Amino acid sequence: MSNFKEIINGDQPVLVDFFAEWCGPCQAMAPALKELATEMDGKAKVLKVDIDKNPAAANAFKVRGVPTFMIFKGGKVVWRSSGMMPKTELVKAINQVA
């Protein structure tokens, strides 16, 4: 969790994907998130957090469903959304806070 805090406290936006291995929509989003991480390299970070392996993080940010996406900047949540969404929407959200 300390490494997580270190990452989200940076100046660069960090898109965090709270997911679960058993979640179909989460698995469907995985390829788009991988592409996004490559495309946004240097502009934003993409971090995946498995809620079953990191329940403290899920509880701390009140994650009630997966996938839940949050964008952190300077340690604060600046954007949040739950459910599947097109990669273009994630890019737009990152660009708005970058």
C-alpha positions as CSV (number, residue, x, y, z in Angstrom):
1,M,0.0,0.0,0.0
2,S,2.9,2.4,0.6
3,N,4.1,1.9,-2.9
4,F,0.6,2.7,-4.1
5,K,0.6,5.9,-2.1
6,E,4.0,6.8,-3.6
7,I,2.7,6.3,-7.2
8,I,-0.6,8.3,-6.7
9,N,1.2,11.2,-5.0
10,G,3.2,12.1,-8.1
11,D,2.6,15.1,-10.4
12,Q,1.6,12.8,-13.2
13,P,-2.1,11.7,-13.4
14,V,-2.5,8.0,-12.5
15,L,-5.5,6.0,-13.8
16,V,-6.2,3.3,-11.3
17,D,-8.3,0.3,-12.4
18,F,-9.9,-1.4,-9.4
19,F,-10.7,-4.9,-10.8
20,A,-11.2,-8.5,-9.9
21,E,-10.1,-11.7,-11.7
22,W,-13.6,-13.1,-11.7
23,C,-15.1,-9.9,-13.3
24,G,-16.1,-10.4,-17.0
25,P,-16.3,-6.6,-17.7
26,C,-12.9,-6.2,-16.0
27,Q,-11.3,-8.8,-18.3
28,A,-13.0,-7.2,-21.3
29,M,-11.4,-3.8,-20.4
30,A,-7.9,-5.3,-19.9
31,P,-6.7,-5.0,-23.6
32,A,-7.9,-1.3,-23.8
33,L,-6.1,-0.5,-20.6
34,K,-2.9,-2.1,-21.8
35,E,-3.1,0.0,-25.0
36,L,-3.8,3.1,-22.9
37,A,-0.8,2.5,-20.7
38,T,1.4,2.4,-23.9
39,E,-0.2,5.4,-25.5
40,M,-0.1,7.5,-22.3
41,D,3.5,6.6,-21.5
42,G,5.2,9.8,-20.1
43,K,1.8,11.6,-19.8
44,A,0.0,9.4,-17.3
45,K,0.4,6.1,-15.5
46,V,-2.1,3.2,-15.5
47,L,-2.2,1.1,-12.4
48,K,-4.3,-2.1,-11.9
49,V,-5.4,-2.9,-8.3
50,D,-7.0,-6.4,-7.7
51,I,-9.7,-5.7,-5.0
52,D,-9.5,-9.3,-3.8
53,K,-5.7,-9.1,-3.2
54,N,-5.9,-5.5,-1.9
55,P,-9.1,-5.1,0.1
56,A,-7.7,-2.3,2.2
57,A,-7.2,-0.1,-0.9
58,A,-10.7,-1.0,-2.1
59,N,-12.2,-0.1,1.3
60,A,-10.2,3.1,1.6
61,F,-11.6,4.4,-1.7
62,K,-15.1,3.0,-1.2
63,V,-15.0,0.7,-4.2
64,R,-18.4,-1.0,-4.3
65,G,-18.3,-2.5,-7.8
66,V,-15.8,-3.4,-10.5
67,P,-14.4,-2.2,-12.7
68,T,-14.1,1.2,-10.9
69,F,-11.7,3.7,-12.5
70,M,-10.2,6.6,-10.6
71,I,-7.7,9.2,-11.7
72,F,-5.4,10.5,-9.0
73,K,-3.3,13.6,-9.3
74,G,-1.1,14.8,-6.4
75,G,-2.6,12.0,-4.2
76,K,-6.2,13.2,-4.7
77,V,-9.0,11.6,-6.6
78,V,-9.8,14.0,-9.5
79,W,-12.1,11.7,-11.5
80,R,-14.1,8.5,-10.8
81,S,-16.4,6.2,-12.8
82,S,-17.6,2.7,-12.5
83,G,-18.4,0.1,-15.2
84,M,-17.1,-0.6,-18.7
85,M,-16.4,2.4,-20.9
86,P,-14.7,3.1,-24.2
87,K,-11.0,3.8,-24.1
88,T,-11.7,7.1,-25.7
89,E,-13.6,8.2,-22.6
90,L,-10.7,7.3,-20.4
91,V,-8.3,9.2,-22.6
92,K,-10.6,12.2,-22.5
93,A,-10.8,12.1,-18.7
94,I,-7.0,11.8,-18.4
95,N,-6.5,14.7,-20.8
96,Q,-8.9,16.9,-18.8
97,V,-6.8,16.5,-15.6
98,A,-3.3,16.3,-17.2
